[in-house]
Amino acid sequence: MFLNTSYEIILNGIEAAFVAQLLKFLGHILKTRKVDFQVLATTGGMPSAHTAGVIALSTTVGIICGYESIEFAIALGYSLVVMYDAAGLRRSTGKIAASLNKIRDDFYANRQVPAERLKELLGHTPFEVFVGALLGIYIAYVNHFLLFQ
């Protein structure tokens, strides 16, 4: 029903992002022995859900339209921008937030501070992006060749 359609492309992208978030959630439970549903909606961590989603989308476009098609080139270009942003800009922003939080903590060490801390886990390490990409490729191929045939 969804074979070789835009539905397959969209579903693979959404599924890959969801599976990546679910893996983060399960990893958090194993690591902390606590259930925290907020992990399902947070950015950063292993694997990159953004990367998994866009790479699954791009891979599915490549499978359906061909890896030499204009559609695949556009999808891959989009994916590379998202991956660069996840491992570059957003990761740098998280490091800056950590530095600002440290300065704030040192400055207000002995006083009550009403302001909340900045979120530090915003981006990904290159390895987290790489694992997200592998997950996206895997989900695209499994879904296309096993589920959509």
Rosetta constraint file for C-alpha pairs under 8 A:
AtomPair CA 1 CA 148 HARMONIC 7.70 0.50
AtomPair CA 2 CA 6 HARMONIC 7.88 0.50
AtomPair CA 2 CA 7 HARMONIC 5.87 0.50
AtomPair CA 2 CA 8 HARMONIC 5.45 0.50
AtomPair CA 2 CA 148 HARMONIC 6.69 0.50
AtomPair CA 3 CA 8 HARMONIC 6.30 0.50
AtomPair CA 3 CA 144 HARMONIC 7.42 0.50
AtomPair CA 3 CA 148 HARMONIC 5.25 0.50
AtomPair CA 3 CA 149 HARMONIC 6.91 0.50
AtomPair CA 4 CA 8 HARMONIC 6.47 0.50
AtomPair CA 4 CA 64 HARMONIC 5.64 0.50
AtomPair CA 5 CA 9 HARMONIC 6.83 0.50
AtomPair CA 6 CA 10 HARMONIC 6.18 0.50
AtomPair CA 7 CA 11 HARMONIC 5.89 0.50
AtomPair CA 8 CA 12 HARMONIC 6.00 0.50
AtomPair CA 8 CA 60 HARMONIC 7.60 0.50
AtomPair CA 8 CA 144 HARMONIC 7.85 0.50
AtomPair CA 9 CA 13 HARMONIC 6.35 0.50
AtomPair CA 9 CA 56 HARMONIC 7.78 0.50
AtomPair CA 9 CA 57 HARMONIC 5.38 0.50
AtomPair CA 9 CA 60 HARMONIC 5.57 0.50
AtomPair CA 9 CA 61 HARMONIC 6.49 0.50
AtomPair CA 10 CA 14 HARMONIC 6.21 0.50
AtomPair CA 10 CA 57 HARMONIC 6.60 0.50
AtomPair CA 11 CA 15 HARMONIC 5.87 0.50
AtomPair CA 12 CA 16 HARMONIC 6.02 0.50
AtomPair CA 12 CA 53 HARMONIC 7.44 0.50
AtomPair CA 12 CA 56 HARMONIC 5.81 0.50
AtomPair CA 12 CA 57 HARMONIC 6.18 0.50
AtomPair CA 12 CA 60 HARMONIC 7.35 0.50
AtomPair CA 12 CA 139 HARMONIC 6.82 0.50
AtomPair CA 12 CA 140 HARMONIC 5.82 0.50
AtomPair CA 12 CA 143 HARMONIC 7.20 0.50
AtomPair CA 13 CA 17 HARMONIC 6.36 0.50
AtomPair CA 13 CA 52 HARMONIC 7.37 0.50
AtomPair CA 13 CA 53 HARMONIC 4.24 0.50
AtomPair CA 13 CA 54 HARMONIC 6.03 0.50
AtomPair CA 13 CA 55 HARMONIC 7.45 0.50
AtomPair CA 13 CA 56 HARMONIC 5.03 0.50
AtomPair CA 13 CA 57 HARMONIC 4.67 0.50
AtomPair CA 13 CA 136 HARMONIC 7.58 0.50
AtomPair CA 13 CA 140 HARMONIC 7.96 0.50
AtomPair CA 14 CA 18 HARMONIC 6.10 0.50
AtomPair CA 14 CA 53 HARMONIC 5.98 0.50
AtomPair CA 15 CA 19 HARMONIC 6.00 0.50
AtomPair CA 15 CA 53 HARMONIC 7.32 0.50
AtomPair CA 15 CA 139 HARMONIC 7.85 0.50
AtomPair CA 16 CA 20 HARMONIC 6.15 0.50
AtomPair CA 16 CA 49 HARMONIC 7.16 0.50
AtomPair CA 16 CA 52 HARMONIC 5.35 0.50
AtomPair CA 16 CA 53 HARMONIC 4.97 0.50
AtomPair CA 16 CA 56 HARMONIC 6.38 0.50
AtomPair CA 16 CA 135 HARMONIC 6.97 0.50
AtomPair CA 16 CA 136 HARMONIC 5.53 0.50
AtomPair CA 16 CA 139 HARMONIC 6.24 0.50
AtomPair CA 17 CA 21 HARMONIC 6.30 0.50
AtomPair CA 17 CA 49 HARMONIC 4.47 0.50
AtomPair CA 17 CA 50 HARMONIC 6.24 0.50
AtomPair CA 17 CA 51 HARMONIC 7.76 0.50
AtomPair CA 17 CA 52 HARMONIC 5.51 0.50
AtomPair CA 17 CA 53 HARMONIC 4.49 0.50
AtomPair CA 17 CA 136 HARMONIC 7.97 0.50
AtomPair CA 18 CA 22 HARMONIC 6.11 0.50
AtomPair CA 18 CA 49 HARMONIC 7.16 0.50
AtomPair CA 19 CA 23 HARMONIC 6.10 0.50
AtomPair CA 19 CA 49 HARMONIC 7.84 0.50
AtomPair CA 20 CA 24 HARMONIC 6.34 0.50
AtomPair CA 20 CA 46 HARMONIC 7.80 0.50
AtomPair CA 20 CA 47 HARMONIC 5.84 0.50
AtomPair CA 20 CA 48 HARMONIC 6.67 0.50
AtomPair CA 20 CA 49 HARMONIC 4.92 0.50
AtomPair CA 20 CA 52 HARMONIC 6.82 0.50
AtomPair CA 20 CA 132 HARMONIC 7.14 0.50
AtomPair CA 20 CA 135 HARMONIC 7.66 0.50
AtomPair CA 21 CA 25 HARMONIC 6.22 0.50
AtomPair CA 21 CA 39 HARMONIC 7.76 0.50
AtomPair CA 21 CA 40 HARMONIC 5.58 0.50
AtomPair CA 21 CA 41 HARMONIC 7.71 0.50
AtomPair CA 21 CA 47 HARMONIC 7.78 0.50
AtomPair CA 21 CA 49 HARMONIC 5.98 0.50
AtomPair CA 22 CA 26 HARMONIC 6.17 0.50
AtomPair CA 22 CA 40 HARMONIC 6.67 0.50
AtomPair CA 23 CA 27 HARMONIC 5.95 0.50
AtomPair CA 23 CA 46 HARMONIC 7.87 0.50
AtomPair CA 23 CA 47 HARMONIC 7.52 0.50
AtomPair CA 24 CA 28 HARMONIC 6.07 0.50
AtomPair CA 24 CA 39 HARMONIC 7.14 0.50
AtomPair CA 24 CA 40 HARMONIC 7.41 0.50
AtomPair CA 24 CA 45 HARMONIC 6.83 0.50
AtomPair CA 24 CA 46 HARMONIC 6.02 0.50
AtomPair CA 24 CA 47 HARMONIC 6.87 0.50
AtomPair CA 25 CA 29 HARMONIC 6.38 0.50
AtomPair CA 25 CA 36 HARMONIC 7.62 0.50
AtomPair CA 25 CA 37 HARMONIC 7.44 0.50
AtomPair CA 25 CA 39 HARMONIC 5.69 0.50
AtomPair CA 25 CA 40 HARMONIC 5.95 0.50
AtomPair CA 26 CA 30 HARMONIC 6.28 0.50
AtomPair CA 27 CA 31 HARMONIC 6.03 0.50
AtomPair CA 28 CA 32 HARMONIC 5.89 0.50
AtomPair CA 28 CA 33 HARMONIC 7.53 0.50
AtomPair CA 28 CA 34 HARMONIC 7.50 0.50
AtomPair CA 28 CA 35 HARMONIC 7.66 0.50
AtomPair CA 28 CA 36 HARMONIC 7.86 0.50
AtomPair CA 28 CA 39 HARMONIC 7.67 0.50
AtomPair CA 29 CA 33 HARMONIC 4.85 0.50
AtomPair CA 29 CA 34 HARMONIC 5.20 0.50
AtomPair CA 29 CA 35 HARMONIC 5.58 0.50
AtomPair CA 29 CA 36 HARMONIC 7.62 0.50
AtomPair CA 30 CA 34 HARMONIC 7.86 0.50
AtomPair CA 37 CA 41 HARMONIC 7.70 0.50
AtomPair CA 38 CA 42 HARMONIC 6.50 0.50
AtomPair CA 43 CA 121 HARMONIC 6.81 0.50
AtomPair CA 43 CA 122 HARMONIC 5.47 0.50
AtomPair CA 43 CA 123 HARMONIC 6.83 0.50
AtomPair CA 44 CA 48 HARMONIC 6.63 0.50
AtomPair CA 44 CA 121 HARMONIC 5.40 0.50
AtomPair CA 44 CA 122 HARMONIC 4.99 0.50
AtomPair CA 44 CA 123 HARMONIC 4.74 0.50
AtomPair CA 44 CA 124 HARMONIC 5.36 0.50
AtomPair CA 45 CA 121 HARMONIC 7.43 0.50
AtomPair CA 45 CA 123 HARMONIC 7.54 0.50
AtomPair CA 45 CA 124 HARMONIC 6.18 0.50
AtomPair CA 45 CA 128 HARMONIC 6.92 0.50
AtomPair CA 46 CA 124 HARMONIC 7.66 0.50
AtomPair CA 46 CA 128 HARMONIC 5.10 0.50
AtomPair CA 46 CA 131 HARMONIC 7.66 0.50
AtomPair CA 46 CA 132 HARMONIC 7.68 0.50
AtomPair CA 47 CA 52 HARMONIC 7.80 0.50
AtomPair CA 47 CA 128 HARMONIC 4.83 0.50
AtomPair CA 47 CA 129 HARMONIC 6.53 0.50
AtomPair CA 47 CA 131 HARMONIC 5.66 0.50
AtomPair CA 47 CA 132 HARMONIC 4.82 0.50
AtomPair CA 48 CA 52 HARMONIC 6.20 0.50
AtomPair CA 48 CA 86 HARMONIC 7.88 0.50
AtomPair CA 48 CA 124 HARMONIC 6.69 0.50
AtomPair CA 48 CA 128 HARMONIC 5.58 0.50
AtomPair CA 48 CA 129 HARMONIC 5.20 0.50
AtomPair CA 48 CA 131 HARMONIC 7.22 0.50
AtomPair CA 48 CA 132 HARMONIC 4.70 0.50
AtomPair CA 48 CA 133 HARMONIC 7.87 0.50
AtomPair CA 49 CA 53 HARMONIC 6.03 0.50
AtomPair CA 49 CA 132 HARMONIC 6.25 0.50
AtomPair CA 50 CA 54 HARMONIC 6.29 0.50
AtomPair CA 50 CA 82 HARMONIC 7.12 0.50
AtomPair CA 50 CA 83 HARMONIC 7.54 0.50
AtomPair CA 50 CA 86 HARMONIC 7.64 0.50
AtomPair CA 50 CA 132 HARMONIC 7.71 0.50
AtomPair CA 51 CA 55 HARMONIC 5.86 0.50
AtomPair CA 51 CA 79 HARMONIC 7.11 0.50
AtomPair CA 51 CA 82 HARMONIC 6.84 0.50
AtomPair CA 51 CA 83 HARMONIC 5.71 0.50
AtomPair CA 51 CA 86 HARMONIC 7.84 0.50
AtomPair CA 51 CA 129 HARMONIC 6.07 0.50
AtomPair CA 51 CA 132 HARMONIC 5.24 0.50
AtomPair CA 51 CA 133 HARMONIC 5.57 0.50
AtomPair CA 51 CA 136 HARMONIC 7.27 0.50
AtomPair CA 52 CA 56 HARMONIC 5.97 0.50
AtomPair CA 52 CA 132 HARMONIC 4.40 0.50
AtomPair CA 52 CA 133 HARMONIC 5.07 0.50
AtomPair CA 52 CA 134 HARMONIC 7.36 0.50
AtomPair CA 52 CA 135 HARMONIC 5.74 0.50
AtomPair CA 52 CA 136 HARMONIC 4.11 0.50
AtomPair CA 52 CA 137 HARMONIC 7.64 0.50
AtomPair CA 53 CA 57 HARMONIC 6.22 0.50
AtomPair CA 53 CA 136 HARMONIC 6.07 0.50
AtomPair CA 54 CA 58 HARMONIC 6.06 0.50
AtomPair CA 54 CA 75 HARMONIC 7.92 0.50
AtomPair CA 54 CA 78 HARMONIC 7.72 0.50
AtomPair CA 54 CA 79 HARMONIC 5.25 0.50
AtomPair CA 54 CA 82 HARMONIC 7.64 0.50
AtomPair CA 54 CA 136 HARMONIC 7.42 0.50
AtomPair CA 55 CA 59 HARMONIC 5.84 0.50
AtomPair CA 55 CA 76 HARMONIC 7.51 0.50
AtomPair CA 55 CA 79 HARMONIC 6.08 0.50
AtomPair CA 55 CA 133 HARMONIC 5.73 0.50
AtomPair CA 55 CA 136 HARMONIC 5.11 0.50
AtomPair CA 55 CA 137 HARMONIC 6.25 0.50
AtomPair CA 56 CA 60 HARMONIC 6.04 0.50
AtomPair CA 56 CA 133 HARMONIC 7.78 0.50
AtomPair CA 56 CA 135 HARMONIC 7.90 0.50
AtomPair CA 56 CA 136 HARMONIC 4.10 0.50
AtomPair CA 56 CA 137 HARMONIC 5.34 0.50
AtomPair CA 56 CA 138 HARMONIC 7.81 0.50
AtomPair CA 56 CA 139 HARMONIC 6.52 0.50
AtomPair CA 56 CA 140 HARMONIC 5.04 0.50
AtomPair CA 57 CA 61 HARMONIC 6.26 0.50
AtomPair CA 57 CA 75 HARMONIC 7.36 0.50
AtomPair CA 57 CA 136 HARMONIC 7.81 0.50
AtomPair CA 57 CA 140 HARMONIC 7.41 0.50
AtomPair CA 58 CA 62 HARMONIC 6.21 0.50
AtomPair CA 58 CA 72 HARMONIC 6.26 0.50
AtomPair CA 58 CA 75 HARMONIC 5.00 0.50
AtomPair CA 58 CA 76 HARMONIC 5.51 0.50
AtomPair CA 58 CA 79 HARMONIC 7.02 0.50
AtomPair CA 59 CA 63 HARMONIC 6.16 0.50
AtomPair CA 59 CA 72 HARMONIC 7.85 0.50
AtomPair CA 59 CA 136 HARMONIC 7.78 0.50
AtomPair CA 59 CA 137 HARMONIC 6.08 0.50
AtomPair CA 59 CA 140 HARMONIC 6.19 0.50
AtomPair CA 59 CA 141 HARMONIC 7.81 0.50
AtomPair CA 60 CA 64 HARMONIC 6.12 0.50
AtomPair CA 60 CA 140 HARMONIC 5.58 0.50
AtomPair CA 60 CA 141 HARMONIC 7.48 0.50
AtomPair CA 60 CA 144 HARMONIC 7.52 0.50
AtomPair CA 61 CA 65 HARMONIC 5.63 0.50
AtomPair CA 61 CA 66 HARMONIC 7.22 0.50
AtomPair CA 61 CA 67 HARMONIC 7.97 0.50
AtomPair CA 61 CA 71 HARMONIC 6.85 0.50
AtomPair CA 61 CA 72 HARMONIC 5.55 0.50
AtomPair CA 61 CA 75 HARMONIC 7.28 0.50
AtomPair CA 62 CA 66 HARMONIC 4.64 0.50
AtomPair CA 62 CA 67 HARMONIC 4.53 0.50
AtomPair CA 62 CA 68 HARMONIC 7.77 0.50
AtomPair CA 62 CA 69 HARMONIC 7.51 0.50
AtomPair CA 62 CA 71 HARMONIC 7.84 0.50
AtomPair CA 62 CA 72 HARMONIC 5.18 0.50
AtomPair CA 63 CA 67 HARMONIC 6.93 0.50
AtomPair CA 65 CA 69 HARMONIC 6.12 0.50
AtomPair CA 65 CA 71 HARMONIC 6.99 0.50
AtomPair CA 65 CA 72 HARMONIC 7.00 0.50
AtomPair CA 66 CA 72 HARMONIC 7.02 0.50
AtomPair CA 67 CA 72 HARMONIC 5.92 0.50
AtomPair CA 67 CA 73 HARMONIC 7.76 0.50
AtomPair CA 68 CA 72 HARMONIC 6.93 0.50
AtomPair CA 68 CA 73 HARMONIC 7.40 0.50
AtomPair CA 69 CA 73 HARMONIC 6.45 0.50
AtomPair CA 70 CA 74 HARMONIC 6.22 0.50
AtomPair CA 71 CA 75 HARMONIC 6.17 0.50
AtomPair CA 72 CA 76 HARMONIC 5.90 0.50
AtomPair CA 73 CA 77 HARMONIC 6.03 0.50
AtomPair CA 74 CA 78 HARMONIC 6.24 0.50
AtomPair CA 75 CA 79 HARMONIC 6.20 0.50
AtomPair CA 76 CA 80 HARMONIC 6.13 0.50
AtomPair CA 77 CA 81 HARMONIC 6.40 0.50
AtomPair CA 78 CA 82 HARMONIC 6.41 0.50
AtomPair CA 79 CA 83 HARMONIC 6.10 0.50
AtomPair CA 80 CA 84 HARMONIC 5.98 0.50
AtomPair CA 81 CA 85 HARMONIC 6.08 0.50
AtomPair CA 82 CA 86 HARMONIC 6.13 0.50
AtomPair CA 83 CA 87 HARMONIC 6.23 0.50
AtomPair CA 83 CA 129 HARMONIC 6.61 0.50
AtomPair CA 84 CA 88 HARMONIC 5.44 0.50
AtomPair CA 84 CA 89 HARMONIC 7.37 0.50
AtomPair CA 85 CA 89 HARMONIC 5.00 0.50
AtomPair CA 85 CA 90 HARMONIC 5.95 0.50
AtomPair CA 85 CA 123 HARMONIC 7.96 0.50
AtomPair CA 86 CA 90 HARMONIC 5.42 0.50
AtomPair CA 86 CA 91 HARMONIC 6.50 0.50
AtomPair CA 86 CA 123 HARMONIC 4.98 0.50
AtomPair CA 86 CA 124 HARMONIC 5.64 0.50
AtomPair CA 86 CA 129 HARMONIC 7.37 0.50
AtomPair CA 87 CA 91 HARMONIC 5.57 0.50
AtomPair CA 87 CA 123 HARMONIC 5.82 0.50
AtomPair CA 87 CA 124 HARMONIC 4.83 0.50
AtomPair CA 87 CA 125 HARMONIC 5.51 0.50
AtomPair CA 87 CA 126 HARMONIC 5.62 0.50
AtomPair CA 87 CA 129 HARMONIC 6.71 0.50
AtomPair CA 88 CA 92 HARMONIC 6.11 0.50
AtomPair CA 88 CA 123 HARMONIC 7.50 0.50
AtomPair CA 88 CA 124 HARMONIC 7.93 0.50
AtomPair CA 89 CA 93 HARMONIC 6.17 0.50
AtomPair CA 89 CA 123 HARMONIC 7.60 0.50
AtomPair CA 90 CA 94 HARMONIC 6.25 0.50
AtomPair CA 90 CA 122 HARMONIC 5.57 0.50
AtomPair CA 90 CA 123 HARMONIC 4.51 0.50
AtomPair CA 90 CA 124 HARMONIC 7.60 0.50
AtomPair CA 91 CA 95 HARMONIC 6.41 0.50
AtomPair CA 91 CA 121 HARMONIC 7.63 0.50
AtomPair CA 91 CA 122 HARMONIC 5.95 0.50
AtomPair CA 91 CA 123 HARMONIC 3.91 0.50
AtomPair CA 91 CA 124 HARMONIC 5.73 0.50
AtomPair CA 91 CA 125 HARMONIC 7.26 0.50
AtomPair CA 92 CA 96 HARMONIC 6.27 0.50
AtomPair CA 92 CA 123 HARMONIC 7.58 0.50
AtomPair CA 93 CA 97 HARMONIC 6.19 0.50
AtomPair CA 93 CA 120 HARMONIC 7.82 0.50
AtomPair CA 93 CA 122 HARMONIC 7.11 0.50
AtomPair CA 93 CA 123 HARMONIC 7.77 0.50
AtomPair CA 94 CA 98 HARMONIC 6.23 0.50
AtomPair CA 94 CA 119 HARMONIC 7.07 0.50
AtomPair CA 94 CA 120 HARMONIC 4.39 0.50
AtomPair CA 94 CA 121 HARMONIC 5.57 0.50
AtomPair CA 94 CA 122 HARMONIC 5.22 0.50
AtomPair CA 94 CA 123 HARMONIC 6.58 0.50
AtomPair CA 95 CA 99 HARMONIC 6.33 0.50
AtomPair CA 95 CA 120 HARMONIC 6.63 0.50
AtomPair CA 96 CA 100 HARMONIC 6.20 0.50
AtomPair CA 96 CA 120 HARMONIC 7.98 0.50
AtomPair CA 97 CA 101 HARMONIC 6.06 0.50
AtomPair CA 97 CA 118 HARMONIC 5.73 0.50
AtomPair CA 97 CA 119 HARMONIC 6.59 0.50
AtomPair CA 97 CA 120 HARMONIC 5.37 0.50
AtomPair CA 98 CA 102 HARMONIC 6.21 0.50
AtomPair CA 98 CA 118 HARMONIC 7.49 0.50
AtomPair CA 98 CA 119 HARMONIC 7.87 0.50
AtomPair CA 98 CA 120 HARMONIC 5.45 0.50
AtomPair CA 99 CA 103 HARMONIC 6.27 0.50
AtomPair CA 100 CA 104 HARMONIC 6.06 0.50
AtomPair CA 100 CA 118 HARMONIC 7.86 0.50
AtomPair CA 101 CA 105 HARMONIC 6.05 0.50
AtomPair CA 101 CA 117 HARMONIC 6.08 0.50
AtomPair CA 101 CA 118 HARMONIC 6.50 0.50
AtomPair CA 102 CA 106 HARMONIC 6.12 0.50
AtomPair CA 103 CA 107 HARMONIC 6.03 0.50
AtomPair CA 104 CA 108 HARMONIC 6.06 0.50
AtomPair CA 105 CA 109 HARMONIC 5.51 0.50
AtomPair CA 108 CA 112 HARMONIC 7.24 0.50
AtomPair CA 108 CA 113 HARMONIC 6.76 0.50
AtomPair CA 124 CA 128 HARMONIC 5.74 0.50
AtomPair CA 124 CA 129 HARMONIC 6.31 0.50
AtomPair CA 125 CA 129 HARMONIC 6.47 0.50
AtomPair CA 126 CA 130 HARMONIC 6.12 0.50
AtomPair CA 127 CA 131 HARMONIC 6.15 0.50
AtomPair CA 128 CA 132 HARMONIC 6.15 0.50
AtomPair CA 129 CA 133 HARMONIC 6.19 0.50
AtomPair CA 130 CA 134 HARMONIC 6.32 0.50
AtomPair CA 131 CA 135 HARMONIC 6.16 0.50
AtomPair CA 132 CA 136 HARMONIC 6.17 0.50
AtomPair CA 133 CA 137 HARMONIC 6.23 0.50
AtomPair CA 134 CA 138 HARMONIC 6.09 0.50
AtomPair CA 135 CA 139 HARMONIC 6.14 0.50
AtomPair CA 136 CA 140 HARMONIC 6.16 0.50
AtomPair CA 137 CA 141 HARMONIC 6.27 0.50
AtomPair CA 138 CA 142 HARMONIC 6.04 0.50
AtomPair CA 139 CA 143 HARMONIC 5.87 0.50
AtomPair CA 140 CA 144 HARMONIC 6.01 0.50
AtomPair CA 141 CA 145 HARMONIC 5.86 0.50
AtomPair CA 141 CA 146 HARMONIC 7.87 0.50
AtomPair CA 142 CA 146 HARMONIC 5.41 0.50
AtomPair CA 142 CA 147 HARMONIC 6.96 0.50
AtomPair CA 143 CA 147 HARMONIC 4.79 0.50
AtomPair CA 143 CA 148 HARMONIC 6.08 0.50
AtomPair CA 144 CA 148 HARMONIC 4.99 0.50
AtomPair CA 144 CA 149 HARMONIC 6.77 0.50
AtomPair CA 145 CA 149 HARMONIC 5.84 0.50
